[in-house]
């Protein structure tokens, strides 16, 4: 088979994922405010896609790179297809936006224009503009003496076309251009006082209020046109790690350069003045396919805060769900005593992330704990975990923290936390040269009688209490000696000069994880060849590594039954006769972001089960420190299998990947099963019995 037919392109597959997110915004069965929230997610996804993936392709084209990737696309051919599909998606996004605003208006919430306000409301809004907005604005003229200013990435601006008042009567009138940044420090939506006896909530977009009063910034000129525009720049950092003395300082320099990255996309408001458009295109030097004319307000990312701030509209949201505290720890003040007796599995967001905070807080306060070691990739702003680390260090414990300061778009926050941890006395390591540290692991070393015991937490998601309420992730607490020994060796490799360890439990990227996966698949191929049951079930965010895909194709051809639950990118093409007819791929997009990485290998009831930080992408397997950990306890393995079974039987929010590369909703005539809602019934998936029995 040709490579174009054998594999699905990664970036085209990503657009299919964002299309599934958009479908949630279009779904009438989704609560109205959640539909608007999904529209916001579509926007933020597109912004990152443009600033990283599309910007990368543009860089390849500028460098003259024209080789095809393993899916059969050249950079030039791929980018044209991507931009065409993106334009179609954006049109659908704004069509949905207009429809949702109509529905929202029926619920008593209106996003209006200045012209539709009453005279009293206009007076109030004008006063608000003069008091609050006007002092913050800075008009920036563009002419021979004042060059085009730096336009920051993903910020909203207004292009202003002007004419001198004394020249208006002349036949040939010179136009002048200026730009004004819409201040992001102010709320994008402005509350408009309601009309008398009205119970409706009325809002006005900040840029519309500025447009209406733009003339106050340019006395002596008449405003010909005012339109919004927005630039997305290349935001992928490429720090020189090999020849730099202080990586932290180098990352800070790169963060400043990010705002000056080459433009990747220009969005303009529909109907923009030709003079303003010509100026922008000349200054930004973008190809025609990197230009988008938008019929509606630019950057629908504002919808997230807008929806979150609406009062008394819980009936238009998902029902509130409060995570429960894991029952294994619910009646004890000594979590470590529980772990001396048994391993514990937790599944967020259904079970509270507070259990991880409590684990760290207890360890920090325990006088018999000698050392705490932890990896941090993305951390919340007010993290209880980090406060526990600070307390532990200040009490004299040995605290080691591997902070990944190259975590994309969280670099500045991680740098700030790294400095605070260092100030408290923690030993902070910024990862390994050329690698990102993406593993999620905590090690606690405690003196007990005449020996030391190691307690370990291994997770599939970040140590972030905010995202732990929005993402599905699994976490394992254990005091298993083999896992504890491997955890110690892993931290020694990350912080010192230890040679690669002979792991007894873990599989660790970039050296050992891919070979371990290959060994597991080969074992199942052997089982199939011998006529024994052979099965692989894997759940992850993305699958794009060609070698792994080829190995799964080999397994399918050998008769291994393979079920893949891949939320986002999937370059494997399932259901192709003679290649992948034994592979099924589904994606679940629902209330929570499916984020857990779980692998089960073996026949029914005999599965080996692993949790991992790694997706099956080249970057995870070759350019990151990643961790895959076995689950030894038979009951916990069954719990994870129950979660996988619920996903595989989802026929409400699951979509199946077809051989064409498109996705179709799973409709099988069976009783509706929505896996995320089923998982909220914790006794169900924590039961030792199969959830499908």
C-alpha positions in Angstrom: 0.0 0.0 0.0 1.2 3.5 -0.6 2.0 5.6 2.4 -0.9 8.0 1.7 -3.4 5.1 2.1 -1.5 3.3 4.9 -1.3 6.2 7.3 -3.4 9.3 8.3 -1.5 12.5 8.4 -1.0 13.8 12.0 -2.1 17.4 11.3 -5.2 16.4 9.3 -6.1 14.0 12.1 -5.7 16.9 14.6 -8.2 18.9 12.6 -10.6 15.9 12.8 -10.2 16.0 16.6 -11.0 19.7 16.7 -14.0 19.0 14.5 -15.2 16.6 17.2 -14.9 19.3 19.8 -16.9 21.6 17.5 -19.6 18.9 17.2 -20.1 19.1 21.0 -20.8 22.8 20.6 -23.3 22.0 17.8 -25.0 19.2 19.8 -28.4 20.3 21.0 -28.1 17.7 23.8 -25.2 19.6 25.3 -26.3 22.3 27.8 -26.2 25.7 26.2 -23.4 27.3 28.3 -21.3 24.2 27.8 -21.8 24.5 24.1 -20.3 28.0 24.3 -17.5 26.6 26.4 -16.7 24.1 23.7 -16.6 26.9 21.1 -14.0 28.6 23.3 -12.0 25.4 23.3 -12.1 25.1 19.5 -10.6 28.6 19.4 -7.8 27.9 21.9 -7.0 24.6 20.1 -6.8 26.4 16.7 -4.5 29.1 18.2 -2.0 26.5 19.4 -2.2 24.6 16.2 -1.4 27.7 14.2 1.4 28.9 16.4 3.1 25.5 16.6 2.2 23.1 13.8 1.4 25.5 11.0 4.2 27.8 11.9 6.5 24.8 11.8 5.4 23.9 8.3 5.9 27.5 7.2 9.4 27.4 8.5 10.1 24.3 6.5 8.8 25.9 3.4 11.0 29.0 3.9 14.0 26.7 4.4 13.3 25.0 1.0 12.4 21.7 2.6 10.3 19.6 0.3 10.6 16.0 1.3 7.5 14.0 2.0 6.7 12.7 5.5 5.7 9.1 6.2 2.1 9.9 5.4 3.0 11.1 1.9 2.7 14.9 2.3 5.2 17.7 1.5 5.1 20.8 3.7 3.7 22.9 0.9 1.1 20.4 -0.1 0.0 19.7 3.5 -0.3 23.4 4.5 -2.6 24.2 1.6 -4.9 21.4 2.6 -4.8 22.3 6.3 -5.6 26.0 5.7 -8.5 25.0 3.4 -10.0 22.7 6.0 -9.4 25.2 8.8 -11.3 27.9 6.8 -14.2 25.5 6.5 -14.1 24.8 10.3 -14.0 28.5 11.2 -17.0 29.2 9.1 -18.9 26.4 10.9 -17.6 27.7 14.2 -19.0 31.2 13.7 -22.3 29.9 12.3 -22.6 27.9 15.5 -21.7 31.0 17.5 -24.5 33.1 15.9 -27.0 30.3 16.6 -25.9 30.0 20.2 -26.2 33.7 20.8 -29.8 33.5 19.6 -30.6 30.7 22.0 -28.8 32.6 24.8 -30.9 35.7 24.1 -34.0 33.6 24.7 -32.6 32.8 28.1 -32.3 36.5 29.0 -28.6 37.0 28.2 -27.8 39.3 25.2 -24.5 40.2 23.6 -25.5 43.4 21.8 -24.1 46.3 19.8 -23.8 50.0 20.9 -26.3 51.0 18.3 -29.0 48.8 19.9 -28.7 50.4 23.3 -31.1 52.9 24.7 -30.0 56.5 25.0 -29.6 56.1 28.8 -27.5 53.0 28.3 -25.4 54.8 25.7 -24.7 57.7 28.0 -23.7 55.2 30.8 -21.4 53.3 28.4 -19.8 56.5 27.1 -19.0 57.5 30.7 -17.5 54.1 31.4 -15.3 54.4 28.3 -14.0 57.8 29.3 -13.3 56.8 32.9 -12.0 53.3 32.6 -11.0 52.5 29.0 -9.8 55.7 27.4 -6.9 56.2 29.8 -5.5 52.7 29.0 -5.6 53.1 25.2 -2.5 54.0 23.1 -3.1 55.1 19.5 -0.1 54.1 17.3 0.2 56.0 14.0 2.0 54.3 11.1 3.8 56.6 8.7 7.3 57.4 7.5 8.5 58.7 10.9 6.7 56.0 12.9 7.3 52.5 11.7 4.8 49.7 12.1 4.8 48.7 15.8 5.3 45.2 17.2 1.9 43.4 17.1 1.9 40.9 19.9 0.8 37.3 19.2 -2.9 36.4 19.9 -3.7 40.0 21.1 -6.7 41.9 19.7 -6.0 45.1 17.8 -8.1 47.7 15.8 -6.9 49.0 12.5 -8.0 52.7 12.1 -8.2 54.5 8.7 -8.4 58.3 9.0 -8.7 61.4 6.9 -7.7 65.0 7.9 -10.9 67.0 8.4 -9.6 70.0 6.4 -9.0 67.8 3.4 -12.3 66.0 3.3 -13.8 68.3 0.6 -10.8 67.7 -1.8 -11.1 65.3 -4.7 -8.0 63.3 -3.8 -7.8 62.7 -0.1 -4.9 61.1 1.7 -5.7 58.4 4.2 -3.8 57.7 7.3 -3.5 54.4 9.2 -3.1 53.7 12.9 -3.6 50.8 15.2 -4.9 50.5 18.7 -4.5 47.5 21.0 -7.7 46.4 22.7 -6.3 46.1 26.3 -6.3 42.5 27.5 -6.1 43.7 31.1 -9.8 44.7 30.8 -12.7 42.3 30.6 -13.6 41.5 27.0 -17.3 41.8 27.8 -18.7 44.9 29.5 -21.9 44.7 31.6 -24.5 47.1 30.3 -27.0 48.4 32.9 -30.4 46.9 32.2 -33.5 48.8 31.1 -36.0 49.6 33.7 -38.0 46.6 34.9 -35.9 44.3 32.8 -34.5 41.0 34.1 -32.2 40.5 31.2 -28.4 40.6 31.3 -26.9 42.8 28.6 -23.3 42.8 27.5 -21.2 44.7 25.0 -17.9 43.6 23.6 -15.0 45.8 24.7 -13.8 46.4 21.1 -17.2 47.6 20.0 -17.2 50.2 22.8 -13.8 51.4 21.7 -14.8 51.5 18.0 -17.8 53.7 18.9 -15.5 56.2 20.6 -12.3 55.9 18.5 -12.6 59.5 17.3 -11.6 60.7 20.8 -8.1 59.3 20.2 -7.6 61.2 16.9 -8.6 64.8 17.1 -8.5 66.7 13.8 -9.1 63.5 11.9 -12.3 61.9 10.6 -12.5 58.1 11.1 -13.1 56.3 7.8 -13.1 52.7 9.1 -12.3 50.7 12.2 -11.9 46.9 12.1 -10.4 44.3 14.4 -7.4 42.2 13.5 -5.3 39.6 15.2 -1.9 38.0 14.5 -0.8 34.5 15.6 3.0 34.1 15.7 5.3 31.1 15.8 5.4 30.3 19.5 7.5 27.1 19.5 10.6 27.7 21.7 13.9 26.3 20.5 16.4 27.0 23.3 20.1 26.2 22.8 20.5 23.7 25.6 23.9 22.4 24.5 25.9 25.6 24.7 24.1 27.6 27.4 25.4 28.2 30.9 22.0 28.9 32.5 19.0 27.1 31.0 16.6 29.1 33.1 17.9 32.4 31.7 17.9 31.0 28.2 14.2 30.0 28.5 13.4 33.5 29.8 15.0 35.0 26.7 13.1 32.7 24.5 9.8 33.7 26.1 10.6 37.4 25.2 11.3 36.3 21.6 8.0 34.4 21.4 6.1 37.7 21.0 8.5 38.5 18.1 8.1 35.2 16.4 7.4 35.2 12.7 3.7 35.7 11.9 1.8 32.4 11.1 -1.7 33.7 10.6 -3.6 37.0 10.2 -7.3 37.2 11.1 -9.2 40.3 10.2 -12.8 41.4 10.7 -15.0 41.0 7.6 -15.2 44.3 5.6 -11.8 45.6 6.7 -10.8 48.8 4.8 -8.5 47.9 1.8 -5.8 50.4 2.9 -5.6 48.7 6.3 -5.6 45.3 4.8 -2.8 46.2 2.4 -0.7 47.7 5.2 -1.1 44.5 7.4 -0.3 42.1 4.6 2.7 44.1 3.5 4.1 44.4 7.0 3.4 40.8 8.1 4.5 39.3 4.8 2.1 36.3 4.9 0.9 34.0 2.1 -2.7 34.3 1.0 -3.7 31.1 2.6 -2.5 32.4 6.0 -5.1 35.2 5.9 -8.6 34.7 7.3 -11.6 37.1 7.0 -13.9 36.5 10.0 -17.6 37.3 10.1 -18.0 37.9 13.8 -15.8 38.9 16.8 -12.2 37.7 16.6 -11.0 35.2 19.1 -13.9 33.4 20.6 -11.7 32.3 23.5 -13.4 35.1 25.5 -16.5 32.9 25.7 -14.9 30.8 28.5 -14.7 33.7 31.0 -18.0 35.1 29.8 -19.8 31.8 30.4 -18.1 31.3 33.7 -19.2 34.7 35.0 -22.9 34.4 34.2 -24.8 34.1 37.5 -27.8 31.9 38.2 -27.7 29.8 35.1 -26.7 26.4 36.5 -29.7 24.9 34.6 -27.7 25.7 31.4 -24.6 23.9 32.6 -23.7 20.3 33.3 -24.9 19.1 36.7 -22.4 19.9 39.4 -20.2 16.9 40.3 -18.2 17.0 43.5 -15.3 14.5 43.4 -15.4 12.0 46.3 -12.5 11.3 48.6 -11.2 7.8 48.0 -12.8 5.5 50.6 -9.4 3.7 51.2 -8.1 6.8 52.9 -11.4 8.3 54.1 -11.2 7.1 57.7 -7.5 7.5 58.5 -5.1 10.3 59.3 -2.2 8.0 58.4 -2.2 7.4 54.6 1.2 5.7 54.7 -0.1 3.0 57.1 -2.8 2.1 54.4 -0.1 1.8 51.8 2.0 -0.5 53.9 -1.0 -2.9 53.7 -2.1 -2.5 50.1 -1.8 -0.4 46.9 -4.5 2.2 46.1 -5.8 3.3 42.7 -7.5 6.7 42.2 -9.3 8.0 39.1 -9.8 11.7 38.7 -11.9 13.8 38.4 -14.4 11.4 40.0 -12.1 10.9 43.0 -10.7 14.1 44.5 -7.1 15.3 43.8 -7.1 16.3 47.5 -5.8 12.8 48.2 -2.5 13.7 46.3 -2.3 17.0 48.2 -2.8 15.1 51.5 -0.2 12.5 50.7 2.4 15.2 50.2 1.2 17.3 53.2 1.4 14.2 55.5 4.9 13.3 54.1 6.1 16.9 54.6 4.9 17.0 58.2 6.1 13.4 59.2 9.3 13.6 61.2 10.3 10.1 60.1 10.3 11.1 56.4 13.8 11.8 55.3 13.4 12.7 51.6 10.8 13.7 49.0 11.5 13.6 45.3 9.0 14.8 42.7 8.6 15.7 39.0 6.6 18.8 38.0 5.5 19.5 34.4 2.4 21.8 34.6 1.5 23.2 38.0 -1.5 25.2 39.1 -1.1 28.8 40.3 -1.9 28.2 44.0 -0.5 24.7 44.4 -0.9 22.9 47.7 1.7 20.4 46.5 4.3 23.1 46.1 3.6 24.5 49.5 4.1 21.1 51.0 7.5 20.8 49.2 8.5 24.2 50.6 7.4 23.2 54.1 9.3 19.9 53.9 12.5 21.7 52.8 12.2 24.3 55.5 11.8 21.5 58.1 15.2 20.0 57.1 14.0 17.2 54.8 15.9 16.4 51.6 13.6 17.7 48.8 14.4 17.2 45.1 12.2 18.6 42.4 12.6 18.0 38.7 10.9 21.0 37.2 10.3 21.0 33.4 10.7 24.7 32.5 10.3 23.8 28.8 6.6 22.8 29.2 5.0 24.7 26.3 3.1 27.8 27.4 3.7 27.2 31.1 7.4 28.2 31.0 7.0 31.4 32.9 4.9 29.9 35.7 7.3 27.0 36.1 10.3 29.4 36.3 8.6 31.3 39.1 7.9 28.2 41.0 11.4 26.9 40.5 12.9 30.0 42.0 10.5 29.8 45.0 11.4 26.2 45.6 15.1 27.0 45.4 14.7 29.8 47.9 13.0 27.4 50.3 16.0 25.1 50.2 14.8 22.5 47.6 17.2 21.0 45.2 15.7 22.0 41.9 16.8 20.3 38.6 15.7 21.6 35.2 15.6 18.2 33.5 18.1 16.7 31.1 19.7 18.4 28.1 17.7 17.8 24.9 14.8 16.1 26.8 11.6 17.2 28.4 10.8 15.5 31.7 7.1 14.4 31.3 7.0 11.5 33.8 4.6 12.0 36.7 6.1 10.5 39.8 6.6 11.2 43.5 8.9 9.3 45.9 8.8 9.5 49.7 11.5 7.9 51.7 10.7 7.2 55.4 12.7 5.7 58.2 10.7 2.8 59.8 12.4 0.8 62.7 15.8 -0.3 61.4 15.0 0.1 57.7 13.9 2.6 55.0 10.6 2.2 53.2 9.7 4.0 49.9 6.2 5.2 49.1 5.5 6.1 45.5 2.7 7.9 43.6 2.7 7.4 39.8 0.2 9.2 37.7 -1.0 9.7 34.1 -1.6 13.4 34.5 0.1 16.5 35.8 0.3 17.4 39.4 -2.3 20.2 38.9 -5.4 20.4 41.1 -7.2 22.6 38.6 -6.9 20.3 35.6 -7.5 17.3 37.8 -11.1 18.5 38.0 -11.4 18.7 34.2 -9.2 15.8 33.0 -9.7 12.0 33.5 -6.4 10.6 34.9 -5.4 7.6 36.9 -3.0 7.6 39.9 -1.3 4.6 41.7 -0.2 4.8 45.3 2.1 2.0 46.3 4.9 0.9 48.7 5.9 -2.0 46.5 9.7 -2.5 47.0 10.4 -3.1 43.2 8.6 0.1 42.2 10.3 2.0 45.0 13.7 0.8 43.9 13.0 1.8 40.3 11.7 5.2 41.4 15.0 5.8 43.3 17.0 4.8 40.2 14.9 7.1 38.0 15.5 10.1 40.1 19.2 9.3 40.3 19.3 9.3 36.4 17.4 12.6 36.2 19.6 14.4 38.7 23.0 12.7 38.5 25.2 10.8 36.1 23.8 7.3 36.6 24.0 4.9 33.7 20.6 3.5 32.4 19.1 1.3 35.1 18.0 -2.3 34.5 14.4 -1.7 35.4 12.5 -4.4 37.4 9.1 -2.7 37.0 9.3 0.5 35.0 9.7 1.1 31.3 11.3 4.5 30.8 11.7 6.6 27.7 13.6 7.6 25.7 15.6 4.3 25.9 13.4 1.6 27.2 9.7 2.4 26.7 9.4 1.7 23.0 11.3 -1.7 23.2 9.0 -2.7 26.1 5.9 -1.9 24.0 7.4 -3.9 21.1 8.0 -6.9 23.4 4.5 -6.8 24.7 3.0 -6.7 21.2 5.4 -9.4 20.0 4.2 -11.6 22.9 0.6 -11.2 21.8 1.6 -12.0 18.2 3.2 -15.2 19.5 0.0 -16.1 21.4 -2.1 -15.6 18.3 0.3 -17.7 16.2 -0.1 -20.5 18.8 -3.9 -20.3 18.8 -4.1 -18.7 22.2 -6.2 -15.6 23.0 -4.4 -12.5 22.0 -5.6 -9.0 22.9 -4.4 -5.4 23.3 -6.4 -2.5 24.7 -4.7 0.8 24.9 -6.0 4.2 25.9 -4.1 7.4 25.1 -4.3 11.0 23.8 -2.4 10.5 20.6 -0.9 7.8 18.3 1.5 9.0 15.6 4.7 7.1 15.9 5.2 5.2 12.6 7.2 2.3 14.2 4.5 1.6 16.8 1.8 1.8 14.1 3.6 -0.7 11.9 4.0 -3.0 14.9 0.2 -2.8 15.5 -0.4 -3.5 11.8 1.8 -6.6 12.2 -0.2 -7.7 15.2 -3.5 -7.2 13.4 -2.3 -9.3 10.5 -1.2 -12.1 13.0 -4.8 -12.1 14.4 -4.3 -10.1 17.6 -7.5 -8.3 18.5 -6.7 -4.6 19.2 -8.9 -1.9 20.6 -7.5 1.6 20.8 -9.2 4.5 22.7 -7.4 7.6 21.2 -8.9 10.9 22.1 -6.9 13.1 19.7 -4.5 12.5 16.8 -4.4 9.0 15.3 -2.2 8.3 12.3 -3.2 4.6 12.2 -5.8 3.7 9.7 -8.1 0.9 11.1 -10.3 -1.6 9.4 -8.3 -1.9 6.2 -8.5 -5.4 4.7 -5.2 -7.2 4.9 -3.6 -4.5 7.0 -5.7 -3.5 10.1 -9.0 -5.3 10.0 -8.5 -6.5 13.6 -8.0 -2.9 14.9 -10.8 -0.7 16.2 -10.2 2.9 17.1 -12.6 5.1 19.0 -12.4 8.7 20.4 -14.5 10.0 23.3 -15.1 13.8 23.5 -17.3 14.7 26.4 -17.6 16.8 29.5 -14.1 15.9 30.7 -10.9 15.7 28.7 -9.9 12.1 28.3 -6.3 12.1 29.4 -5.5 8.8 31.1 -2.9 6.5 29.4 -3.7 2.9 30.2 -2.5 -0.3 28.5 -3.8 -3.8 28.9 -2.1 -6.7 27.2 -3.3 -10.4 27.3 -6.4 -12.5 27.2 -9.5 -11.9 29.1 -8.9 -12.2 32.9 -5.1 -12.6 32.4 -4.2 -9.0 31.3 -1.1 -7.2 32.3 -2.1 -3.6 33.0 0.1 -0.5 32.9 -0.5 3.2 33.5 1.8 5.7 31.8 2.6 9.4 31.2 3.4 8.7 27.6 1.3 9.0 24.4 2.5 6.9 21.5 4.1 9.8 19.7 7.7 10.1 18.5 8.3 13.0 20.9 7.1 11.0 23.9 9.1 7.9 23.0 12.3 9.5 21.8 12.6 13.0 23.2 11.1 12.9 26.6 11.6 11.2 30.0 8.4 9.2 30.2 7.3 6.4 32.5 5.2 3.3 32.2 4.4 1.5 35.5 2.8 -1.9 36.0 -0.2 -2.4 38.3 0.5 -5.5 40.3 -2.6 -5.8 42.5 -5.2 -8.0 40.8 -8.1 -5.9 42.1 -6.7 -2.7 40.8 -6.0 -4.2 37.4 -9.7 -5.2 37.3 -10.7 -1.6 38.1 -8.6 -0.3 35.2 -10.1 -2.9 32.9 -13.6 -1.8 34.0 -12.7 1.8 33.0 -11.5 0.5 29.6 -14.6 -1.6 29.1 -16.9 1.4 29.8 -15.0 3.4 27.2 -15.2 0.7 24.6 -19.0 0.3 25.2 -19.7 4.0 25.0 -22.4 4.6 22.4 -23.3 8.2 23.3 -20.1 10.2 23.1 -17.8 7.7 21.3 -16.9 8.2 17.7 -15.3 5.4 15.6 -12.4 6.1 13.2 -13.3 4.8 9.8 -10.8 3.6 7.2 -11.4 6.9 5.3 -9.9 8.9 8.2 -13.3 10.4 9.2 -15.1 9.7 12.4 -18.7 8.5 12.9 -20.7 8.3 16.1 -21.1 4.9 17.5 -24.7 3.8 17.1 -25.3 0.2 17.8 -28.9 0.0 19.0 -27.9 -1.1 22.5 -29.0 0.6 25.7 -27.3 4.1 25.8 -24.1 4.1 27.8 -22.2 7.3 28.4 -18.8 6.2 29.8 -18.0 9.4 31.7 -21.4 9.5 33.4 -21.1 5.7 34.2 -17.6 6.4 35.7 -19.1 8.8 38.1 -20.7 5.7 39.8 -17.4 4.9 41.6 -18.6 1.6 43.2 -19.3 0.4 39.6 -15.8 0.7 38.2 -14.2 -0.1 41.5 -16.1 -3.4 41.7 -13.9 -6.5 41.2 -16.5 -7.9 38.8 -16.5 -6.8 35.2 -18.6 -3.7 34.7 -20.1 -5.2 31.5 -21.2 -8.5 33.1 
